[in-house]
Amino acid sequence: MTQKVTRAICRWCHADCRVQVHSEKGKLVKLAEDPTDPRVDEILPRTRGCPRHLMAKEYIYHPDRIKFPLKRVGGRGDNNWQQISWAQALDEIADKLGALREKYGAETLMTTHGTARTTSWTGPRFMNLFGSPNTVSPGTICYGPSVGVGAAQLGWPQQYRGDVTIDFDEKGEPLTKCIIITGMTISEAYPRLWKTARDGKKKGLKIIVVDPRQTKTTDLADIWLRVRPGTDTALFMSMINVIIEKELYDKAFVDKWCYGFAEIAERAREYPPEVAEKITSVPAEKIREAAVIYATNTPGLSPHGMGMEQLENSIDAMQARLILAAIVGNIDVKGGDYMTGVPAGTPIPAAGPNLELADLLSDEQKAKQIGAGSFKLLSHPGRELIWSQNKNMWSGRAQLRAYAHYPMVIHAMANGKPYPVKAAISVFSNPMVTQANTKMVYKALKNTELYVVKDFWLTPSAQLADYVLPSACWAERPNVEPFGGGVALIGGETALSAIVPGEHEYYTEYDFYRGLGMRLGQDEHWRWETLDAFYDERLKPLGVTLPEFMEKQDGIFFPEREYKKYEKMNGFATPTGKLELSSKIFEMLGYDPLPKFEEPKESPISRPDLAEKYPLSLITGGRIQPYYHSEHRQIESIRKMRPNPVAQINPNTAKKLGIDNGDWMWIETPRGVIKQQCEYNPGLDESVVHGEHGWWLPEQPGQEPWLHGVWESNINVLVDDDPARCNERSGGWPLKTALCRVYKVKEY
């Protein structure tokens, strides 16, 4: 039988590799590289060795994959389910949502989505039409802060992390002369950047890495700044101080295009290297050396991962990092930090400010958004203020999404304050594993009157649901994904059958939200009958449908980048019209317009009393191959590669505690205790422990009290979600600064 070959976009991580899917009668035969993807060889590593690529059949045809809608029978958490039809599931869920809205108000519903698994505008669109402002997201500690800080200071976000690579000229020489990597283990999480950084290093690229622990990425560095967890702001402010004091900044760019230079220079004087050394534990001479290397090797890149977003002092750290890039002239130049988007008047497809219909949510409902009065930058007050400044200057990107504060919504679900949140929808999201303070999440989910999960597996969170609905994976749906700063597009078609009568019925999230919306009076706003029809319309500016896009253009839209866009637009989309080193947006929201360092509220310095019992600092969030956050633990080939959760500790510290490499050890914080397997890391500071995130154990029973081992090794049992410890501007919760103690698990 002749095999059908379809080009699809793999979404088992953020690399968005396009692959060829070979199939027969809608069933997967094999995956192969797609030679029509221009990023193969040039940027992307070869996919044939990717463990996620190799697991495709295991994943797609896994016996534990949810295949039909399930309705809870008996008590919540009993793991008893009844198979029902999609029509019955959508009818009952819509009826219950309508009744809960009538009883408590539309704000009683919250939704959360996972990362890179969803057509992300569908959930917010449904929520805005339903009338609830309480869309929450891990974006608050992921992309959200970089979008917010960039939009406030530049008028538009800088380049997204997943798009960042080293630029090379026609002869293969790096145009980028220096890169400072912060909060990123690029060897594990960013394959494009890892490949181009290694290639660039061979030809003179300077690499500076800021990280508390030793990794393959720090091993590649010319200079490694082993910063004390939570002190990145002080480090960057000290580098700014050195560059200004030595007059290494780009005077022409600063004078013409920047606002607030005198103010940042004065604030930076509070952080000379000797002062910063006492705060950060980075030697003063290393700070000076790094600052000089960065300032004298331009253009340079300063990408960052979630390491900074997950600090209490996150927004200040990111603001200081952007200022560092700005004063040496690295903003929106070839080889430097690219500003995403295109100027107004430039048509591009697959975007638009009205996709989520945020304007249809009333001001009365926006005012009810939980956390908006406290954490303004990423909620409605900040988003609307920023949008008012930049909406006329930029085109082709969606209006910035406004998040409710995830921890405060969880607390409202658990405790009913400031009002009852009694309904929740999780799409490709597993809050029992991925959200801070698991005990509070558990209390919240148990207290709902309606909890709906749409996922691939019966996760610990799904075990607490009323309805669990099956999902179409990337190969079973169409996709048009932005890359290259969000302007370029890469397309993929549906490769495998999502619905096979009697075998499985996988719906896309578009099908799910449209189905609910049509039952709740939203008919006119869901005019596309299918996701394919939506993509056909979004590609109209290119004059093609999705099939034509794939056939005529190989599914690629890749316009040339435009640099120094601020010259064409005569400024930046900010209140001053300049790149704001001192942010007017922050000032208008009631915050300090300049970055400043604040000691984490749970550290040996701020809490010496607590440190007597918990003398070590716990950090988490480092990426680990072959997993992606909380995914793939049930895939045998993947699990064999890394069967157990691993916590890294300096061998000197471990030996003092009688813990050998490979031993299981308890990790305890004031919030709980879990166990992980010890792994020696000689480069880790002796006072720091790094615990892996995302761990649950699908092989354990699903019913309570096990919930697939969610209490055994899940690092989020240990970390804090107290709003008093969240970043005052963004609301980001701290995952890098907790006090802990460790001790050996004894066998009985």
N, C-alpha and C positions, 0 to 999 in steps of 0.2 A: 504494500500500500504506500502511495506517495505521501510523504510527510509535508505538512503545512508549516511554513516558516513565517513567524510574526515577530515584528520588532516591538519590544515592550520595555518599560523602565522599571528596573529592580528597585524596590523601596525598602529593602531589609536593613538599610542604613541611610545616612544622608549623602552618600556619594552619588546616588541617582545614576548608576551605570545603565546604559541601554544594552540589552542583550537580545539575542535571537532565540525565540522559543520554538523548538521543534515539537510538533504535536501530531497526533492521529486521532480523528474523531473527537476532538476537543480535549484529549488527554495528553499530558506532558510526556514527551519521550526524552528530551535532553535540553539543556541550555548551552548556548555557544556565544562567543564574543560577537559583537555587532561591528563590523568594519566600517559601517557608514556613520558611526558616532565619531566625530572628529577628535574627541578627547582621548580616544584609545591611542596608545603609544605617546602622544604628545603630553598628556596630562595624567590620565587615569592609569593606574597600574593594571596589568593584565588581570582580567577577571577569572581566568580559568583556575587560578590557585586560591580564589576566595572561598573560605569555608562555608559562607552563606550561599554562595553560588552552587557549591557542591551538594548542599543539603536539600536542594529544591524539591525533589520527589518526597523525601522524608517529611518535609514540612507540609506540602500541599495535600498529601494523601495520608497524613498521620491519623491513626484511628481515634485519637482523643480530640481532634479538631471538631468544633461545634458545627453541625451540619444542618440543623433545623431549629426554628424558634423553640425555646424552652420556657415553661411557666413553673414557678415554684409551687410545690405541693408540701403542705406541712409548715413547720417552723422555719424562720429565716436562718440559714446556716446548716440545715439538716441534710443538704445535698440530695434532696428528692425532687425530681423534675418530671413534668408532663410535656410531651411533644405536642405542639399546636401549629396551626398554619400561620403564615405571615398576615393574612387578612384578620384572623382572630387576634393576633398579637397587637397589630396596629390599632384595631378597633378598641380593644380594651385599654391600651396605654393612652390613646387619645381621650377616651371617656374619663379616665381617672385624672389625667392632666386638666381637663376642663373642669371637673368637679373640684379639684384642689385649687385651681385659679379662682373659682367662685367663692371658695371658703376662706382662703388666705390672701388672695391677690396673686398676680402673675409672678411677682418677685419670689414666690415660694419655690420656684424651680431654679436649680443650678445645673450647669453642664460643664464637663471637662473633656478635653481631647488629649490624646497622646501625641507623640512627636512623629512627624513624617509618615503618617499612615492614612491621612484623611484629606479629602478635598476640603481644606480647612475653613472656607467661608460658609459652608452649609450650616454648621451648628450655630454660629453667631447670627446668620440670617434668620433661622428658625426662632432663636431667642428674641431677637428684636421684634419680629412679627408677633410672637406670643406675648411680649410685653415685659420680659424679665431682663434686668441689667446684670444678672449674676452669672455671666460666663467667666469661668476661672480657667487657669492654664498654668502648666509648668513654664510657659513663656516668661513668667515673672522672674525666673531664675535661669532663663535660657536666652533667647534672642531679644526678648522685650526690653531689657535695660540698654543694650547697645543701640536698639532702634530709638529709644527715648532720649538717651544722651546725645546721639548723633543729630537727631531731629531738633533738639533744644539748642545745641551749640552751632551746628552747621546749617540748620534749616532742612536737613534731610539725612537719613542714615548713611553711615559709611558702608563699605562693602561687607556683605554677610560672610561669616567665617567659612562656610562651606564653599564659597566661590573664590577664596583667596589662593593665589599661587604666585610664585616668583616669575617675573617677566623676563624674557630673553629677547635679544635682537636677532637679526637674520643670520648672524654668524654663530649663534648659540651662546653668546656671552650674556651674563646676567645684567639686565638693566637695573634691577633692584640690587643695591650695594650693601644693604644691611637689613636684618629683620630682628625684631625683638618679640619674642614669643612668650605670652603670659597666660597662665591658666589653661594650657593646651598640651596634651600628650599627643603630638601630631603623628607620631609613629603608630599609634593605636586608633586614632579617631579621624584624621584628616589626610587620606591617602594622596590627594593631589598635592597638597602643600608639602607633605613628607618627601615625595619624590622630587619635586622641584627644588626643595631646600637642599637635599643631598647633592643634586646635580649642580646647583649654584655654588655650594661650598667648595667643590672641586675647582671652581674657576674664580675664587676670591671673595665670594659672598661672606659677609661677617654675620655671625649668628649669636644673639644674646638670648638667654632663656631665663625666665623668672619662674621658679618652682621650688616648693619646700622639699621635694623628694627627688631622688635620682631616678632618671628614666633613660630610655634610648634617645629621647629628644635632648635631655641635658648632656648626654655623652657626645652629641653632635656639636654642641655649642663651642664657640670661641671663649665665651665667658658665661659662667653659670652663677646667677644671683640666687642663692638659697635663702629665700626670704622666710622670716617667721610667719606662720599662718595668720592672716588677717591684717597684715601691715603693708600691703602693696601701695596704698596711697602715699605713705611716708616715703617709700622708695622712689616713686615717680616724682613726687614734689622735690626731692633732693636732687634728682637728675635734672629737673627743670632749673633748680637753683644753680647747679654747676654750669649748665649751658648758658644761662643768662650772665652769670658772673664772669665767665670766660669769653663772653661776647661771641659765642658760636652760633647764635640764632640767625635766621634769615631776616635781616633788617628790612629789606625791601618788601617782602611779603607781609611781615608783621605791621609795618607802618601803613601799608595801603589797604590791607584786607582784614586786619584783626582789631577787635575791640577789647579793651581791658588789660592791655599788656602791663601797664604800671601797677595795676592792682594784683595781677598774678605774680609779678616780680616781687612785690612786697610780701605777699603770703609765702612765697617760696623761700624767702630769707629766713623763715622760721625753721627750715629743714636743711641746714648745712650737713654735709656727709657725716660729720662726727655725731651730730644729734640723731640723724637717721640710723646710724649704726646701732645706737643704743635701743632704738625702737625695733628695727628690722632684723638685727643680728647679721646683716651684710656688712663686711668691712668697709670702712670709709673709702679706702683706696680703690676697692672694686667698684663702688658707686661712681667715683670720678672716672675711672677707666671706661665703664660702660657708657656713661654720658658722652664722653669725648668720642668714642667709637661711633655711637649712634649719630651724633651731630655732624661728624666729619665724613660720613659715608652715606651720602644722599644720592638719589632718592632711596627711602627706606620704607619698609612695611612694619606695622605694629598690630597684627591681628591678635585676637584673644579668644579663649574659650570660656567655658562656664566657671572657671576657677574664680574669676573676679565677681561674676554675677551672684555667686553664692556666699559672699562675704557680708557681714553687717555693714561694712563701710563701702559697699559695692559701687554705688553711683559716684562717690568721690573718687574712687580708684579709676573708674572708667573715664571720668571727666579729666583727671590729671593725665591719663595716658593719651587722650585725644589732644590735650594741650601740648604735650611733649611732641607729638607728631606735627602739630600746627606750627609751632615756633621755629622748627627747622625746615619748614616748607615742603613737607611730604604730602600735603592734602591735594588729592585729585590731580596728581601728576603721573605720567607713565613710569611704572616701576615703584610707585608709592601707594598711599592709602586712597583707594578709589572711592568716590562718592557715587552711590547707586542712583539709578533713575536717569531720566532725560528731561531737558527743559520743556516747558509748556509749548504745545504746538507740534511736538514730534509724535506721530501716531505709532503706537505699538499695540500688539494684540494681547489678549488674555489677561486684561487688568481693568481697573476702573474703580473710582471711589465709592460707587453705590452698590457694589456686589453684596455687601453684608446688610444693606438697608439700615444703617445706623441712624439715619435721619428720621426714620419712622418710629423710633423709640421716643416716647414723650419726655419732655424735661422733668415732669413729675416722677416718672419711673427712673430716669437717670439719677435723680437725687436720692433714690433709695439704694443705689449700688453700694454694697457692703464694702467698707474700707475706703471709699472715695474721699471722705472727709479727712482721713488721716494720711493716706498714701496717694498723693495726687498725680504723680508723674505718669503712671501707666493706667490710671483710671480716667473717668470722663473729664474731670477738670483739666488735667494735663493734656490729654489727647486733643480736646477741643481747642485749647489755647494754642497748641502747636499747629493744629490744622488751620486755624484762622490766620497764622503767619505764612504758611507755605503752600496753601492750596492753589494760589494763583500763579505760582512760579514753577511748579512741577506738574508733570502729567505722567500717566501710565503706571501709577502705583496706587494700591488701595489705601483708603483712609486708615489711619492707625487704629488698631483695635483697642478698645478700652476694657481692661480686666477688672473684675471684682477681686478683692484680696482673698486668695485661696485659704490661708489659715483662719481668717475671720469668718469666712463662709462655713468652713468645717465646724468652727466653734458654734456658729448659729444653728447649724444642723443638730449639734449635740445638745445645746442648752437653750435654744429658742430666743436668743438675743442677738441683734436688736429686734428681730421678728422671726417667726417660724420659717425655716427652710425645710420643707417636708418632702420635696421631690428632687431626684437627681438622675442625670443621664451621663454615663461614662462611655465614650466612644474611643476604642483603642487605648484605653487608659486603665491603669491598675493602681488606684490611690492607696490601697492597703500596703503596697510595696514601694511606690514611688513618691509618696507624700510624707513630709516630716510629721513626727509624733504619731506613730501608728496607733497607739492606744486611743488617741482622740479621734482619729479617722474611723476606727472601729466603732466607737460610741456613736459617732455621727451617722454612719451608714445603718447601724442597727435602729436608729431612731427615725428613719425615714418612713413615710407612708407609701412611697413608690420609688423604687430604685430599678433603673433599666441599664443593662450593660450590653454593648454591642462589641464583640471581640472575636478572636479566633479560638480562645481556650477558656475553660472554666478556671479562671484565676482565683486567688484568694478574695479579690473584690467581687467577682462574679458569683462566688458562693454565697454572698450576702444579698444578692439581687432578687427581685420579684420576677423579672423577665431577663433572659439571656438570649441575644439574637446573633446569628452567624454573620460573618463578614466576608466580602470578596477581597482577596489579596491582590497585589499589584498586577499579577498575570491574568486576573479574571475581570479586569476593568480597564477602561481607557485612561490615559494620563497625558497631560501637557504640563511639564514642569519648567519653572523659571530657573535660569542659572546665569552666570556672568554678571552678577549684580542685579538680577531680576529683570533685565531687559531682554536677554537672549532666552530662547525657548528650545526645549527638546521634547518631542512627542513620542508616544507609544500607544499602540492599539491593544484591544482586548485579545489575548492570545488563547485563553482556555475557557471552557464552558463554566459559567458561574452557577447555572441552574441545570441540573440533570435530574429529571423526575425520579423519585425513589432513592436517589443517592445523596444529593445535597441541594440546598437552596441558599446561595450566598447573595446578599444584597450589598450594594455600595451604600456608603453613608448618605449619598445624595438620594437614593431610593428611599432610605429610611426616613430622612427628615422631610422629604417631599410627601411621603405617605402620611406622616403625622400632620404635616401642614395642611394637606388637602382635607383632612378630617376635622381640622380645627378652624376652618374658614379662611385659610390663606391661599385659596386656589389661584387668584390672579398673579401671585408672586412666585409661582412655581410652574411657569408656562412651558419649560423644557420637559418633555416626557421622559427623557433619558439623559444620562451624563454625556453620551456622544452628541446629542443635540445641543447641549450647552457648549461643548467644545467647538462644534461647528460654528456657532454664533460668535464665540470669542475670537475665532480665527478669521472672521470676516475682513478685518483690516488688511490681511494678507491676500484676500481674494480666494481663499481655499476653504474646503471642509477638512475635517481631520483625515479622512482617507486620502484626499488630494494632497494634503500637507505631507503625509508620509510618502506618497508616490512621487510627487513632483519635486519636493525639497528635502527628501530623505528625513523628514521630521525634524528639520533644524532651521531655526531662525536666529541668526547670529550677527547682528549689526556691529559695525566697528564702534569701539568705545570712543566717547568724546571726553577729552580731558580739559581741565581748567574751565569748567562750565560756568563758574562764577564770573569769569570775564565776559562771556556771552550774555549772561543775565545781569551784568553790572552789579554783582553782589551776591549775598547769601540770603536765604529765606528766613531771616531772623528779625527780631524787633529793630535792631540797629542796622540791618543790611550788611553786617559783617560777620566773620567767624568770631563767635563770642567766647573769648577766654574767660571772661566774667559773664555768666549767663543771665540775661534779662528774664528768660522764661522761668528759671529757678527762682529768681527774685520775685517775679509776679505771682508765683505759687506760694510765696512765703518762706522760701528756703535760702540758705546762704548761697550767693551766686558763685562762690569760689570753692574749690575742693579743700578739705581739711581732713587730717587723720584723727580718728577717734579709736581708742583702745576697745577691742571687743569686750562685751559685757560679761563674757565667761572665758577668762584667761587666767594664767597664773599671776598676772600683774593686777588685773581688776578684781579678782576673787582669790586672794591668797588663803582665805579661810577654807574655801571649797577645794583648793589645790592641795591642802593637807591630806585629804582623802583621795582626791583624783589628781595625781601629779602630772599626768601626761596630757598632751593636746591631741584630740582626734580630728582628723580631716577625712573627707570622703568625696566621691564623685569622679575619681580618676577613671578614664575609659579603659576597658579591658577587652581584648579580643579573646574569643570570637563572638562574645555576647554584644547585644545592643540594649543598654539599659536593663530592663527586667525581662527581655525576650530570650527565647531559644533554650531555656533550661530543660525542656522536655524532648529536645532533638538529640538522639543518641550520639550521632557523630560529633556534634558540637560539644555535648556534655563530656565526652571522653577526653576532649582537648583540655578542659579545665573543669574537673568534676566537683570541686569544692570551693566555697568562698574563702578568699585569702586576705589576711590582714598583714600589712608590711610593718616591720619594726626594726630598729637598729639592733644588730646582734649583741652589742655591749649591754643595751637595756634588757634585752630578752634573757641573756645569760644571768644577769643579776637576779632575775625573777625565776630562774630555773626553767626557762622555756627554750626548748631546742627547735631548730628549723624543722618544720613539718608538724610540730605539736599543735593540738587544738588548744585555743586559749579563749577565756572569757574576756569580753570587752564590756565594761560597765560605765555608765554615766549616771547622773542624778535621775534620768528618766527610765532606765531599764538596763537589761543585760542580755547579750547575745553571744554566740560563739562563732569564731572563724579560725581558719588554719594559719599558723604562723609562717611567714616568709621573711627571711632576713633581707634587709636592704641596707648595706653599709653606708650608702650616701644619705640616708634619712637622718635628720637630727635626732639625737638621743632622747629628746623630750616629746617626739611626735610619733603618732601611730596613724597609718592610713588604712581604713577599712573599705572593702568593696561594697558597692551599692547594687541594688536590683535583685537580691537573692530571695527566691522562694523555691520550694521543693515539690514540683508537680507529682513526684512519685509517692508523696505522703497522702493520707486520706484527705478528701475534700471537706468533709463535715467538721463541725466544731468538735473538740477544741483545736484540731490540727490546722484546718484551713490551708492545706498544702504547705505546712511548715513555715507559715508567715512569721511566727514568733521566734524561730530558731536562730536565723543568721541575718535577718533583715536589718540593715544599718539604720533605717529610718525609725526603728524602735528607740534609738538612742539620741536622735537629734531633736532640736527644739523648734517649735513653731510659735512661741510666745510673741504676740504682736509687739510687745515692748522691746524685743530683740531684733525685730525686722528693720530693714533699712528705712529710714524716715521718709525718703522720697519715693522709692519704688515699692516698698513693702516686701522686698526679697528676704527670704528666711535664711538663717546662717547654717551652712553645711560644712564649713571649714574651721569652725572655732567652737569646739566643745571640750570640756575637761573630762578625762576618763582615767580609769585604771585597768590594768590587764593582769590576769593570773591564769595559770595552767589549769586546763580541764583534767581533773583526776578521774581515772577509771576505777570503777567499783566492782 
